[in-house]
Amino acid sequence: MATEGLRLNGREKVVLLLHLIQTFYIWDPHYRMPIIDPVMEPTTEKTEPHYDGGNNSHNNSHRKKMPPWRIAWVGITLAALLWIAPNIYFKKSQQFTEVELQAGSMSQADYDAITLSHARYSIAYKIIAAVLLLASILYLISQLDMRPKPRQITEHSK
């Protein structure tokens, strides 16, 4: 074997094993079992389709589209996290920095530089959160159907 002279730790052995499995096995959705194929070409044999009770998870043609409000909700939630979480982190970091300054392990110039860096990062996170919030709201608005329904057109024309 090519790795006889190598000493591998547990994690490296797992990575090597996973690489070998990916190299020599492909997944056949009809049989639901691995097939050895060192050339990595899919099998060309036609088999009868396997009936799995109507749950065709490998068939993507029947996948439902995610509603736009759900996508917008994810964006709004991420924007809220980007607005709030960095503030909490930077306040705690500022407390530690102040303790180091008072203990004498940090100079005033280093303290000022760290404080300025935290302020810049905080502003950058707020800008990113605002852009994400605006994009989520605009996406949700763009998905609204603003055209009048045919019944409304006939009522207005009377």
C-alpha positions as CSV (number, residue, x, y, z in Angstrom):
1,M,0.0,0.0,0.0
2,A,1.2,3.5,-0.7
3,T,0.8,4.6,2.9
4,E,2.9,1.9,4.5
5,G,5.7,4.2,5.5
6,L,3.4,6.9,6.8
7,R,2.2,7.2,10.4
8,L,-1.4,8.5,10.3
9,N,-3.4,9.7,13.3
10,G,-7.0,8.8,13.7
11,R,-8.4,11.9,11.9
12,E,-6.0,11.4,8.9
13,K,-7.1,7.7,8.7
14,V,-10.7,8.7,8.6
15,V,-10.1,11.3,5.9
16,L,-8.1,8.8,3.8
17,L,-10.8,6.1,4.2
18,L,-13.5,8.6,3.2
19,H,-11.5,9.5,0.1
20,L,-11.1,5.9,-0.8
21,I,-14.8,5.2,-0.4
22,Q,-15.7,8.2,-2.6
23,T,-13.2,7.0,-5.2
24,F,-14.4,3.5,-5.6
25,Y,-18.2,3.7,-4.8
26,I,-21.1,5.3,-6.5
27,W,-24.6,5.3,-5.3
28,D,-27.3,3.7,-7.5
29,P,-30.7,5.2,-6.6
30,H,-32.6,2.2,-8.0
31,Y,-30.9,-0.5,-6.0
32,R,-30.2,1.6,-2.9
33,M,-26.8,0.0,-2.5
34,P,-23.2,0.9,-3.4
35,I,-21.7,-0.4,-6.6
36,I,-18.0,-0.8,-7.0
37,D,-16.8,1.2,-10.0
38,P,-13.1,2.2,-10.0
39,V,-13.5,4.2,-13.3
40,M,-16.2,6.4,-11.7
41,E,-18.7,6.0,-14.6
42,P,-22.3,5.5,-13.8
43,T,-23.7,2.0,-14.6
44,T,-25.6,1.9,-17.9
45,E,-27.8,-1.1,-17.1
46,K,-31.5,-0.4,-17.1
47,T,-33.3,-1.9,-14.1
48,E,-36.9,-1.7,-13.0
49,P,-37.6,1.3,-10.9
50,H,-37.9,0.6,-7.2
51,Y,-41.2,1.5,-5.7
52,D,-40.7,3.2,-2.3
53,G,-44.3,4.0,-1.4
54,G,-44.6,7.2,-3.3
55,N,-41.8,9.0,-1.5
56,N,-39.6,9.9,-4.4
57,S,-37.0,12.0,-2.6
58,H,-34.6,11.7,-5.6
59,N,-37.2,13.1,-8.0
60,N,-36.8,16.9,-8.0
61,S,-39.6,17.6,-10.4
62,H,-42.2,17.5,-7.7
63,R,-40.3,19.8,-5.2
64,K,-42.3,22.7,-3.9
65,K,-41.0,26.2,-4.4
66,M,-40.1,28.0,-1.1
67,P,-42.6,30.8,-0.5
68,P,-41.1,34.3,-0.9
69,W,-42.1,35.4,2.6
70,R,-40.0,32.6,4.0
71,I,-36.9,33.7,2.1
72,A,-37.5,37.3,3.2
73,W,-38.0,36.2,6.8
74,V,-34.6,34.4,6.7
75,G,-33.0,37.6,5.4
76,I,-34.7,39.8,8.0
77,T,-33.6,37.4,10.8
78,L,-30.0,37.4,9.6
79,A,-30.1,41.2,9.4
80,A,-31.3,41.4,13.0
81,L,-28.5,39.0,14.1
82,L,-25.9,41.1,12.3
83,W,-27.3,44.2,13.9
84,I,-27.4,42.9,17.5
85,A,-24.7,40.1,17.9
86,P,-21.6,42.2,17.0
87,N,-22.6,44.9,19.6
88,I,-22.7,42.3,22.4
89,Y,-19.4,40.8,21.3
90,F,-17.6,44.2,21.0
91,K,-18.9,45.4,24.4
92,K,-17.6,42.2,26.1
93,S,-14.3,42.6,24.2
94,Q,-14.1,46.2,25.2
95,Q,-14.5,45.2,28.9
96,F,-11.6,42.8,28.6
97,T,-9.5,45.4,26.9
98,E,-10.2,47.9,29.7
99,V,-9.1,45.4,32.3
100,E,-5.9,44.8,30.4
101,L,-5.3,48.5,30.2
102,Q,-5.9,49.0,33.9
103,A,-3.6,46.0,34.7
104,G,-0.8,47.7,32.8
105,S,-0.4,44.9,30.2
106,M,-1.5,47.2,27.4
107,S,-0.4,50.7,26.4
108,Q,-2.9,53.6,25.9
109,A,-2.0,53.6,22.1
110,D,-2.9,49.9,21.8
111,Y,-6.1,50.5,23.7
112,D,-7.1,53.4,21.4
113,A,-6.2,51.4,18.3
114,I,-8.3,48.4,19.4
115,T,-11.2,50.7,20.4
116,L,-11.1,52.3,16.9
117,S,-11.0,48.9,15.2
118,H,-14.0,47.7,17.2
119,A,-15.9,50.9,16.2
120,R,-15.1,50.4,12.5
121,Y,-16.2,46.8,12.6
122,S,-19.4,47.7,14.4
123,I,-20.2,50.3,11.7
124,A,-19.4,47.8,8.9
125,Y,-21.7,45.1,10.5
126,K,-24.5,47.7,10.8
127,I,-24.2,48.7,7.2
128,I,-24.2,45.0,6.1
129,A,-27.3,44.4,8.2
130,A,-29.1,47.4,6.8
131,V,-28.3,46.4,3.2
132,L,-29.6,42.8,3.9
133,L,-32.7,44.1,5.5
134,L,-33.4,46.4,2.6
135,A,-32.7,43.6,0.1
136,S,-35.1,41.3,2.0
137,I,-37.9,43.8,2.0
138,L,-37.4,44.7,-1.6
139,Y,-37.4,41.0,-2.6
140,L,-40.7,40.5,-0.7
141,I,-42.2,43.5,-2.4
142,S,-41.0,42.4,-5.8
143,Q,-42.8,39.0,-5.3
144,L,-46.2,40.6,-4.6
145,D,-48.7,40.4,-7.5
146,M,-49.9,43.9,-8.0
147,R,-51.9,43.3,-11.1
148,P,-55.7,43.6,-10.7
149,K,-57.6,40.4,-11.0
150,P,-59.9,40.0,-14.1
151,R,-63.0,40.4,-12.0
152,Q,-61.8,43.7,-10.6
153,I,-61.1,45.0,-14.1
154,T,-64.7,44.3,-15.2
155,E,-66.1,45.9,-12.1
156,H,-64.1,49.1,-12.7
157,S,-65.0,49.3,-16.4
158,K,-68.8,49.3,-15.6
